[in-house]
Amino acid sequence: IKAILFDADGVLTNSPKMFSQILVEEYGVTVNRAMPFFAGPFQKCLIGQADLKTEIQPYMKDWGISQDIDEFVRYWLDSENCPDQSMASLIQQLRQQGTQCYVATNQEKYRADYMRSEMNFAEQFDGVYASADLGARKPDKIFFTNLLESLQLKPEEVLFTDDTQKNVTVAEVLGIQSHFFTNHDNFKEFLEEKGVFVDERR
Protein backbone atom coordinates (compact mmCIF):
# COMPACT_ATOMS: atom_id res chain seq x y z
CA ILE A 1 0.00 0.00 0.00
CA LYS A 2 1.52 3.29 -1.13
CA ALA A 3 -1.44 5.57 -0.39
CA ILE A 4 -4.61 5.67 1.69
CA LEU A 5 -7.72 7.54 0.58
CA PHE A 6 -9.96 8.85 3.36
CA ASP A 7 -13.59 9.87 3.09
CA ALA A 8 -14.24 13.11 4.97
CA ASP A 9 -17.69 13.29 6.58
CA GLY A 10 -18.15 10.44 9.03
CA VAL A 11 -14.48 9.45 8.86
CA LEU A 12 -12.30 12.55 9.24
CA THR A 13 -15.05 14.80 10.57
CA ASN A 14 -17.95 14.22 12.94
CA SER A 15 -20.43 17.06 12.69
CA PRO A 16 -23.11 16.75 15.37
CA LYS A 17 -25.70 18.07 12.92
CA MET A 18 -26.02 18.21 9.16
CA PHE A 19 -26.70 21.69 7.83
CA SER A 20 -30.16 20.57 6.71
CA GLN A 21 -30.95 20.13 10.43
CA ILE A 22 -29.65 23.62 11.20
CA LEU A 23 -31.88 24.99 8.44
CA VAL A 24 -34.86 23.45 10.23
CA GLU A 25 -33.87 24.35 13.81
CA GLU A 26 -32.37 27.82 13.34
CA TYR A 27 -33.89 29.13 10.12
CA GLY A 28 -37.29 27.39 10.27
CA VAL A 29 -36.89 25.82 6.82
CA THR A 30 -38.68 22.49 6.74
CA VAL A 31 -37.05 19.44 5.19
CA ASN A 32 -39.67 19.40 2.42
CA ARG A 33 -38.78 22.97 1.48
CA ALA A 34 -35.04 22.35 1.68
CA MET A 35 -34.88 19.08 -0.26
CA PRO A 36 -35.55 20.52 -3.75
CA PHE A 37 -32.25 22.39 -3.45
CA PHE A 38 -30.20 19.54 -2.02
CA ALA A 39 -31.66 16.96 -4.41
CA GLY A 40 -31.48 19.35 -7.37
CA PRO A 41 -28.94 22.16 -7.98
CA PHE A 42 -26.67 21.08 -5.11
CA GLN A 43 -25.92 17.84 -6.93
CA LYS A 44 -24.45 19.83 -9.83
CA CYS A 45 -22.38 21.86 -7.37
CA LEU A 46 -20.91 18.61 -6.05
CA ILE A 47 -19.46 17.73 -9.45
CA GLY A 48 -18.27 21.21 -10.32
CA GLN A 49 -21.00 22.00 -12.84
CA ALA A 50 -22.61 24.79 -10.80
CA ASP A 51 -21.64 27.38 -8.19
CA LEU A 52 -23.18 26.96 -4.74
CA LYS A 53 -23.52 30.69 -4.03
CA THR A 54 -25.27 31.28 -7.35
CA GLU A 55 -27.60 28.31 -7.06
CA ILE A 56 -28.70 28.75 -3.46
CA GLN A 57 -29.64 32.45 -3.55
CA PRO A 58 -33.10 31.95 -5.13
CA TYR A 59 -33.82 29.28 -2.51
CA MET A 60 -32.68 31.56 0.32
CA LYS A 61 -35.20 34.13 -0.90
CA ASP A 62 -37.92 31.48 -0.93
CA TRP A 63 -36.87 30.34 2.55
CA GLY A 64 -37.08 33.90 3.87
CA ILE A 65 -33.35 34.13 4.61
CA SER A 66 -32.07 37.68 4.07
CA GLN A 67 -28.56 36.99 5.38
CA ASP A 68 -25.63 37.99 3.15
CA ILE A 69 -24.73 35.04 0.90
CA ASP A 70 -21.08 34.98 1.96
CA GLU A 71 -22.03 35.06 5.65
CA PHE A 72 -24.63 32.35 5.13
CA VAL A 73 -22.23 30.00 3.36
CA ARG A 74 -19.52 30.71 5.92
CA TYR A 75 -21.91 29.84 8.74
CA TRP A 76 -22.76 26.61 6.92
CA LEU A 77 -19.09 25.68 6.55
CA ASP A 78 -18.23 26.62 10.14
CA SER A 79 -21.10 24.49 11.45
CA GLU A 80 -19.51 21.38 9.90
CA ASN A 81 -15.95 22.10 11.01
CA CYS A 82 -15.64 19.19 13.44
CA PRO A 83 -12.45 17.23 12.71
CA ASP A 84 -11.83 13.95 14.50
CA GLN A 85 -8.61 14.48 16.45
CA SER A 86 -7.90 10.76 16.90
CA MET A 87 -7.97 10.30 13.11
CA ALA A 88 -5.75 13.36 12.66
CA SER A 89 -3.20 11.79 15.01
CA LEU A 90 -3.34 8.46 13.17
CA ILE A 91 -2.80 10.15 9.81
CA GLN A 92 0.18 12.06 11.16
CA GLN A 93 1.73 8.75 12.26
CA LEU A 94 0.97 7.09 8.91
CA ARG A 95 2.67 9.87 6.99
CA GLN A 96 5.67 9.75 9.31
CA GLN A 97 5.93 6.03 8.49
CA GLY A 98 5.98 6.79 4.76
CA THR A 99 2.36 6.21 3.72
CA GLN A 100 0.81 8.91 1.56
CA CYS A 101 -2.61 10.05 2.83
CA TYR A 102 -5.27 11.76 0.72
CA VAL A 103 -8.81 13.01 1.28
CA ALA A 104 -11.32 11.57 -1.21
CA THR A 105 -14.63 13.31 -0.64
CA ASN A 106 -17.89 14.45 -2.22
CA GLN A 107 -17.75 18.24 -1.83
CA GLU A 108 -18.60 21.35 -3.78
CA LYS A 109 -15.73 23.78 -4.31
CA TYR A 110 -16.31 26.13 -1.36
CA ARG A 111 -16.25 23.40 1.25
CA ALA A 112 -13.34 21.68 -0.48
CA ASP A 113 -11.36 24.92 -0.26
CA TYR A 114 -12.51 25.41 3.33
CA MET A 115 -11.22 21.94 4.22
CA ARG A 116 -7.85 22.70 2.66
CA SER A 117 -7.40 26.04 4.40
CA GLU A 118 -9.60 26.47 7.48
CA MET A 119 -9.52 22.80 8.50
CA ASN A 120 -5.82 22.59 7.65
CA PHE A 121 -6.24 19.50 5.45
CA ALA A 122 -3.74 20.91 2.94
CA GLU A 123 -1.00 20.47 5.55
CA GLN A 124 -2.32 17.34 7.25
CA PHE A 125 -2.64 15.37 3.99
CA ASP A 126 -0.65 14.82 0.83
CA GLY A 127 -3.64 16.08 -1.14
CA VAL A 128 -7.39 16.73 -1.08
CA TYR A 129 -9.50 15.30 -3.90
CA ALA A 130 -13.07 16.58 -4.02
CA SER A 131 -15.84 15.51 -6.38
CA ALA A 132 -16.07 19.10 -7.65
CA ASP A 133 -12.45 18.81 -8.83
CA LEU A 134 -12.82 15.32 -10.30
CA GLY A 135 -16.07 16.00 -12.17
CA ALA A 136 -17.81 13.01 -10.57
CA ARG A 137 -19.00 11.97 -7.15
CA LYS A 138 -18.78 8.71 -5.25
CA PRO A 139 -19.96 6.06 -5.92
CA ASP A 140 -19.39 6.89 -9.62
CA LYS A 141 -16.46 4.83 -10.92
CA ILE A 142 -15.14 7.93 -12.71
CA PHE A 143 -14.45 9.53 -9.32
CA PHE A 144 -11.99 6.76 -8.52
CA THR A 145 -10.46 6.35 -11.98
CA ASN A 146 -9.80 10.09 -12.26
CA LEU A 147 -8.27 10.11 -8.79
CA LEU A 148 -6.01 7.13 -9.52
CA GLU A 149 -4.91 8.71 -12.78
CA SER A 150 -3.98 11.90 -10.93
CA LEU A 151 -2.00 9.95 -8.33
CA GLN A 152 -0.41 7.77 -11.02
CA LEU A 153 -1.00 4.72 -8.84
CA LYS A 154 -2.44 1.29 -9.61
CA PRO A 155 -5.67 0.30 -7.80
CA GLU A 156 -3.89 -2.41 -5.81
CA GLU A 157 -1.40 0.16 -4.48
CA VAL A 158 -4.22 2.11 -2.83
CA LEU A 159 -6.38 1.59 0.25
CA PHE A 160 -9.73 3.38 0.57
CA THR A 161 -11.90 3.84 3.67
CA ASP A 162 -15.43 5.22 3.73
CA ASP A 163 -18.47 4.99 6.02
CA THR A 164 -20.84 4.48 3.05
CA GLN A 165 -20.95 0.85 1.92
CA LYS A 166 -21.82 1.52 -1.74
CA ASN A 167 -18.70 3.68 -2.10
CA VAL A 168 -16.57 0.88 -0.63
CA THR A 169 -18.18 -1.68 -2.93
CA VAL A 170 -17.47 0.31 -6.11
CA ALA A 171 -13.85 0.87 -5.06
CA GLU A 172 -13.44 -2.87 -4.48
CA VAL A 173 -14.84 -3.64 -7.93
CA LEU A 174 -12.12 -1.41 -9.38
CA GLY A 175 -9.44 -3.39 -7.54
CA ILE A 176 -8.84 -0.84 -4.77
CA GLN A 177 -8.30 -2.40 -1.35
CA SER A 178 -11.22 -1.05 0.66
CA HIS A 179 -12.48 -0.84 4.22
CA PHE A 180 -15.92 0.02 5.55
CA PHE A 181 -15.23 2.60 8.26
CA THR A 182 -17.01 2.34 11.60
CA ASN A 183 -14.60 4.01 14.04
CA HIS A 184 -10.97 4.98 14.63
CA ASP A 185 -10.02 1.95 16.73
CA ASN A 186 -11.46 -0.54 14.27
CA PHE A 187 -9.68 1.13 11.36
CA LYS A 188 -6.35 1.22 13.20
CA GLU A 189 -6.64 -2.51 13.98
CA PHE A 190 -7.37 -3.14 10.30
CA LEU A 191 -4.24 -1.24 9.26
CA GLU A 192 -2.11 -3.13 11.77
CA GLU A 193 -3.45 -6.47 10.52
CA LYS A 194 -2.64 -5.45 6.95
CA GLY A 195 0.88 -4.47 8.00
CA VAL A 196 0.30 -0.90 6.84
CA PHE A 197 0.70 0.70 10.25
CA VAL A 198 2.84 0.18 13.35
CA ASP A 199 1.67 1.99 16.49
CA GLU A 200 4.95 3.38 17.85
CA ARG A 201 3.17 5.10 20.73
CA ARG A 202 2.36 1.92 22.59
For each residue, the residues with C-beta under 8 A, 3 or more apart:
1: 4 99 157 158 159 177 194 196
2: 99 100 153 157 158
3: 99 100 101 102 126 151 153 157 158 159
4: 1 94 99 100 101 102 158 159 160 161 196
5: 102 103 104 129 147 158 159 160 161 176
6: 11 12 87 91 101 102 103 104 125 161
7: 10 11 12 104 105 138 161 162 163 164 167 181
8: 11 12 13 103 105 107 115
9: 12 13 15 80 105
10: 7 13 14 162 163 164 181
11: 6 7 8 84 87 161 162 163 181
12: 6 7 8 9 83 84 87 88 103 121
13: 8 9 10 80 81 82 83 84 119
14: 10 82 84
15: 9 18 79 80 82
16: 82
17: 21 22 25 79
18: 15 21 22 80
19: 22 23 76 79 80
20: 23 24 31 34 38
21: 17 18 24 25
22: 17 18 19 25 26 27 76 79
23: 19 20 26 27 29 34 63
24: 20 21 27 28 29 30 31 34
25: 17 21 22
26: 22 23
27: 22 23 24 63 64 65
28: 24 64
29: 23 24 33 34 63 65
30: 24 33 34
31: 20 24 34 35
32: 35
33: 29 30 36 62 63
34: 20 23 24 29 30 31 37 38 63
35: 31 32 38 39
36: 33 39 40 59
37: 34 40 41 42 55 56 59
38: 20 34 35 42 43
39: 35 36 42 43
40: 36 37 43
41: 37 44 45 50 55 56 59
42: 37 38 39 45 46 52 55 56 108
43: 38 39 40 46 47 137
44: 41 47 49 50 55
45: 41 42 48 49 50 51 52 55 108 109 132
46: 42 43 106 107 108 131 132 137
47: 43 44 131 132 134 135 136 137
48: 45 108 109 131 132 133 134 135
49: 44 45
50: 41 44 45 54 55
51: 45 54 55 109
52: 42 45 55 56 73 108 109 110
53: 56 57 69 70 73 110
54: 50 51 57
55: 37 41 42 44 45 50 51 52 58 59
56: 37 41 42 52 53 59 60 69 72 73
57: 53 54 60 61 69
58: 55 61 62
59: 36 37 41 55 56 62 63
60: 56 57 63 65 66 67 69 72
61: 57 58 64 65
62: 33 58 59
63: 23 27 29 33 34 59 60
64: 27 28 61
65: 27 29 60 61 72
66: 60
67: 60 71 72 75
68: 71 72
69: 53 56 57 60 72 73
70: 53 73 74
71: 67 68 74 75
72: 56 60 65 67 68 69 75 76
73: 52 53 56 69 70 76 77 110
74: 70 71 77 78
75: 67 71 72 78 79
76: 19 22 72 73 79 80
77: 73 74 80 81 110 111 114 118
78: 74 75 81
79: 15 17 19 22 75 76
80: 9 13 15 18 19 76 77 111
81: 13 77 78 114 118 119
82: 13 14 15 16
83: 12 13 87 88 119
84: 11 12 13 14 87 88 184
85: 88 89
86: 89 90 184
87: 6 11 12 83 84 90 91 184
88: 12 83 84 85 91 92 124
89: 85 86 92 93
90: 86 87 93 94 184 187 188 197
91: 6 87 88 94 95 101 124 125
92: 88 89 95 96 124
93: 89 90 96 97 197 199 200 201
94: 4 90 91 97 99 101 191 196 197
95: 91 92 98 99 100 101 126
96: 92 93
97: 93 94 197 198 200
98: 95
99: 1 2 3 4 94 95 196 197
100: 2 3 4 95 126
101: 3 4 6 91 94 95 124 125 126
102: 3 4 5 6 125 126 127 128 129 147 151
103: 5 6 8 12 115 121 125 127 128 129 130
104: 5 6 7 129 138 143 147 160 162
105: 7 8 9 112 115 128 129 130 131
106: 46 130 131 137 138
107: 8 46 111 112 115 130 131 132
108: 42 45 46 48 52 111 112 130 131 132
109: 45 48 51 52 112 113 130 132 133
110: 52 53 73 77 113 114
111: 77 80 107 108 114 115 130
112: 105 107 108 109 115 116 128 130 132 133
113: 109 110 116 117
114: 77 81 110 111 117 118 119
115: 8 103 105 107 111 112 118 119 121 128 130
116: 112 113 119 121 122 128
117: 113 114 120 122
118: 77 81 114 115
119: 13 81 83 114 115 116
120: 117 123 124
121: 12 103 115 116 124 125 128
122: 116 117 125 128
123: 120
124: 88 91 92 101 120 121
125: 6 91 101 102 103 121 122 128
126: 3 95 100 101 102
127: 102 103 151
128: 102 103 105 112 115 116 121 122 125
129: 5 102 103 104 105 133 134 147 150
130: 103 105 106 107 108 109 111 112 115 133 134
131: 46 47 48 105 106 107 108 134 135 136 137 138 143
132: 45 46 47 48 107 108 109 112
133: 48 109 112 129 130
134: 47 48 129 130 131 142 143 146 147
135: 47 48 131 142 146
136: 47 131 140 142 143 146
137: 43 46 47 106 131 140 143
138: 7 104 106 131 143 144 162 164 167 170
139: 143 164 166 167 169 170
140: 136 137 143 170
141: 144 145 170 173 174
142: 134 135 136 145 146
143: 104 131 134 136 137 138 139 140 146 147
144: 138 141 147 148 160 170 171 174 176
145: 141 142 148 149 174
146: 134 135 136 142 143 149 150
147: 5 102 104 129 134 143 144 150 151
148: 144 145 151 153 154 155 158 174 176
149: 145 146 152
150: 129 146 147
151: 3 102 127 147 148 158
152: 149
153: 2 3 148 157 158
154: 148 157 158 175
155: 148 158 174 175 176
156: 175 176 177
157: 1 2 3 153 154
158: 1 2 3 4 5 148 151 153 154 155 176 177
159: 1 3 4 5 176 177 178 179 194 196
160: 4 5 104 144 167 168 171 176 177 178 179
161: 4 5 6 7 11 168 178 179 180 181 187
162: 7 10 11 104 138 167 168 171 178 180 181
163: 7 10 11 180 181 182
164: 7 10 138 139 167 168
165: 168 169 180
166: 139 169 170
167: 7 138 139 160 162 164 170 171
168: 160 161 162 164 165 171 172 178 179 180
169: 139 165 166 172 173 178
170: 138 139 140 141 144 166 167 173 174
171: 144 160 162 167 168 174 176 178
172: 168 169 175 176 177 178
173: 141 169 170
174: 141 144 145 148 155 170 171
175: 154 155 156 172
176: 5 144 148 155 156 158 159 160 171 172
177: 1 156 158 159 160 172 194
178: 159 160 161 162 168 169 171 172
179: 159 160 161 168 187 190
180: 161 162 163 165 168
181: 7 10 11 161 162 163 186 187
182: 163 186 187
183: 186 187
184: 84 86 87 90 187 188
185: 188 189
186: 181 182 183 189 190
187: 90 161 179 181 182 183 184 190 191
188: 90 184 185 191 192 197 199
189: 185 186 192 193
190: 179 186 187 193 194
191: 94 187 188 194 196 197
192: 188 189 195 196 197 198 199
193: 189 190
194: 1 159 177 190 191 197
195: 192
196: 1 4 94 99 159 191 192
197: 90 93 94 97 99 188 191 192 194
198: 97 192
199: 93 188 192 202
200: 93 97
201: 93
202: 199
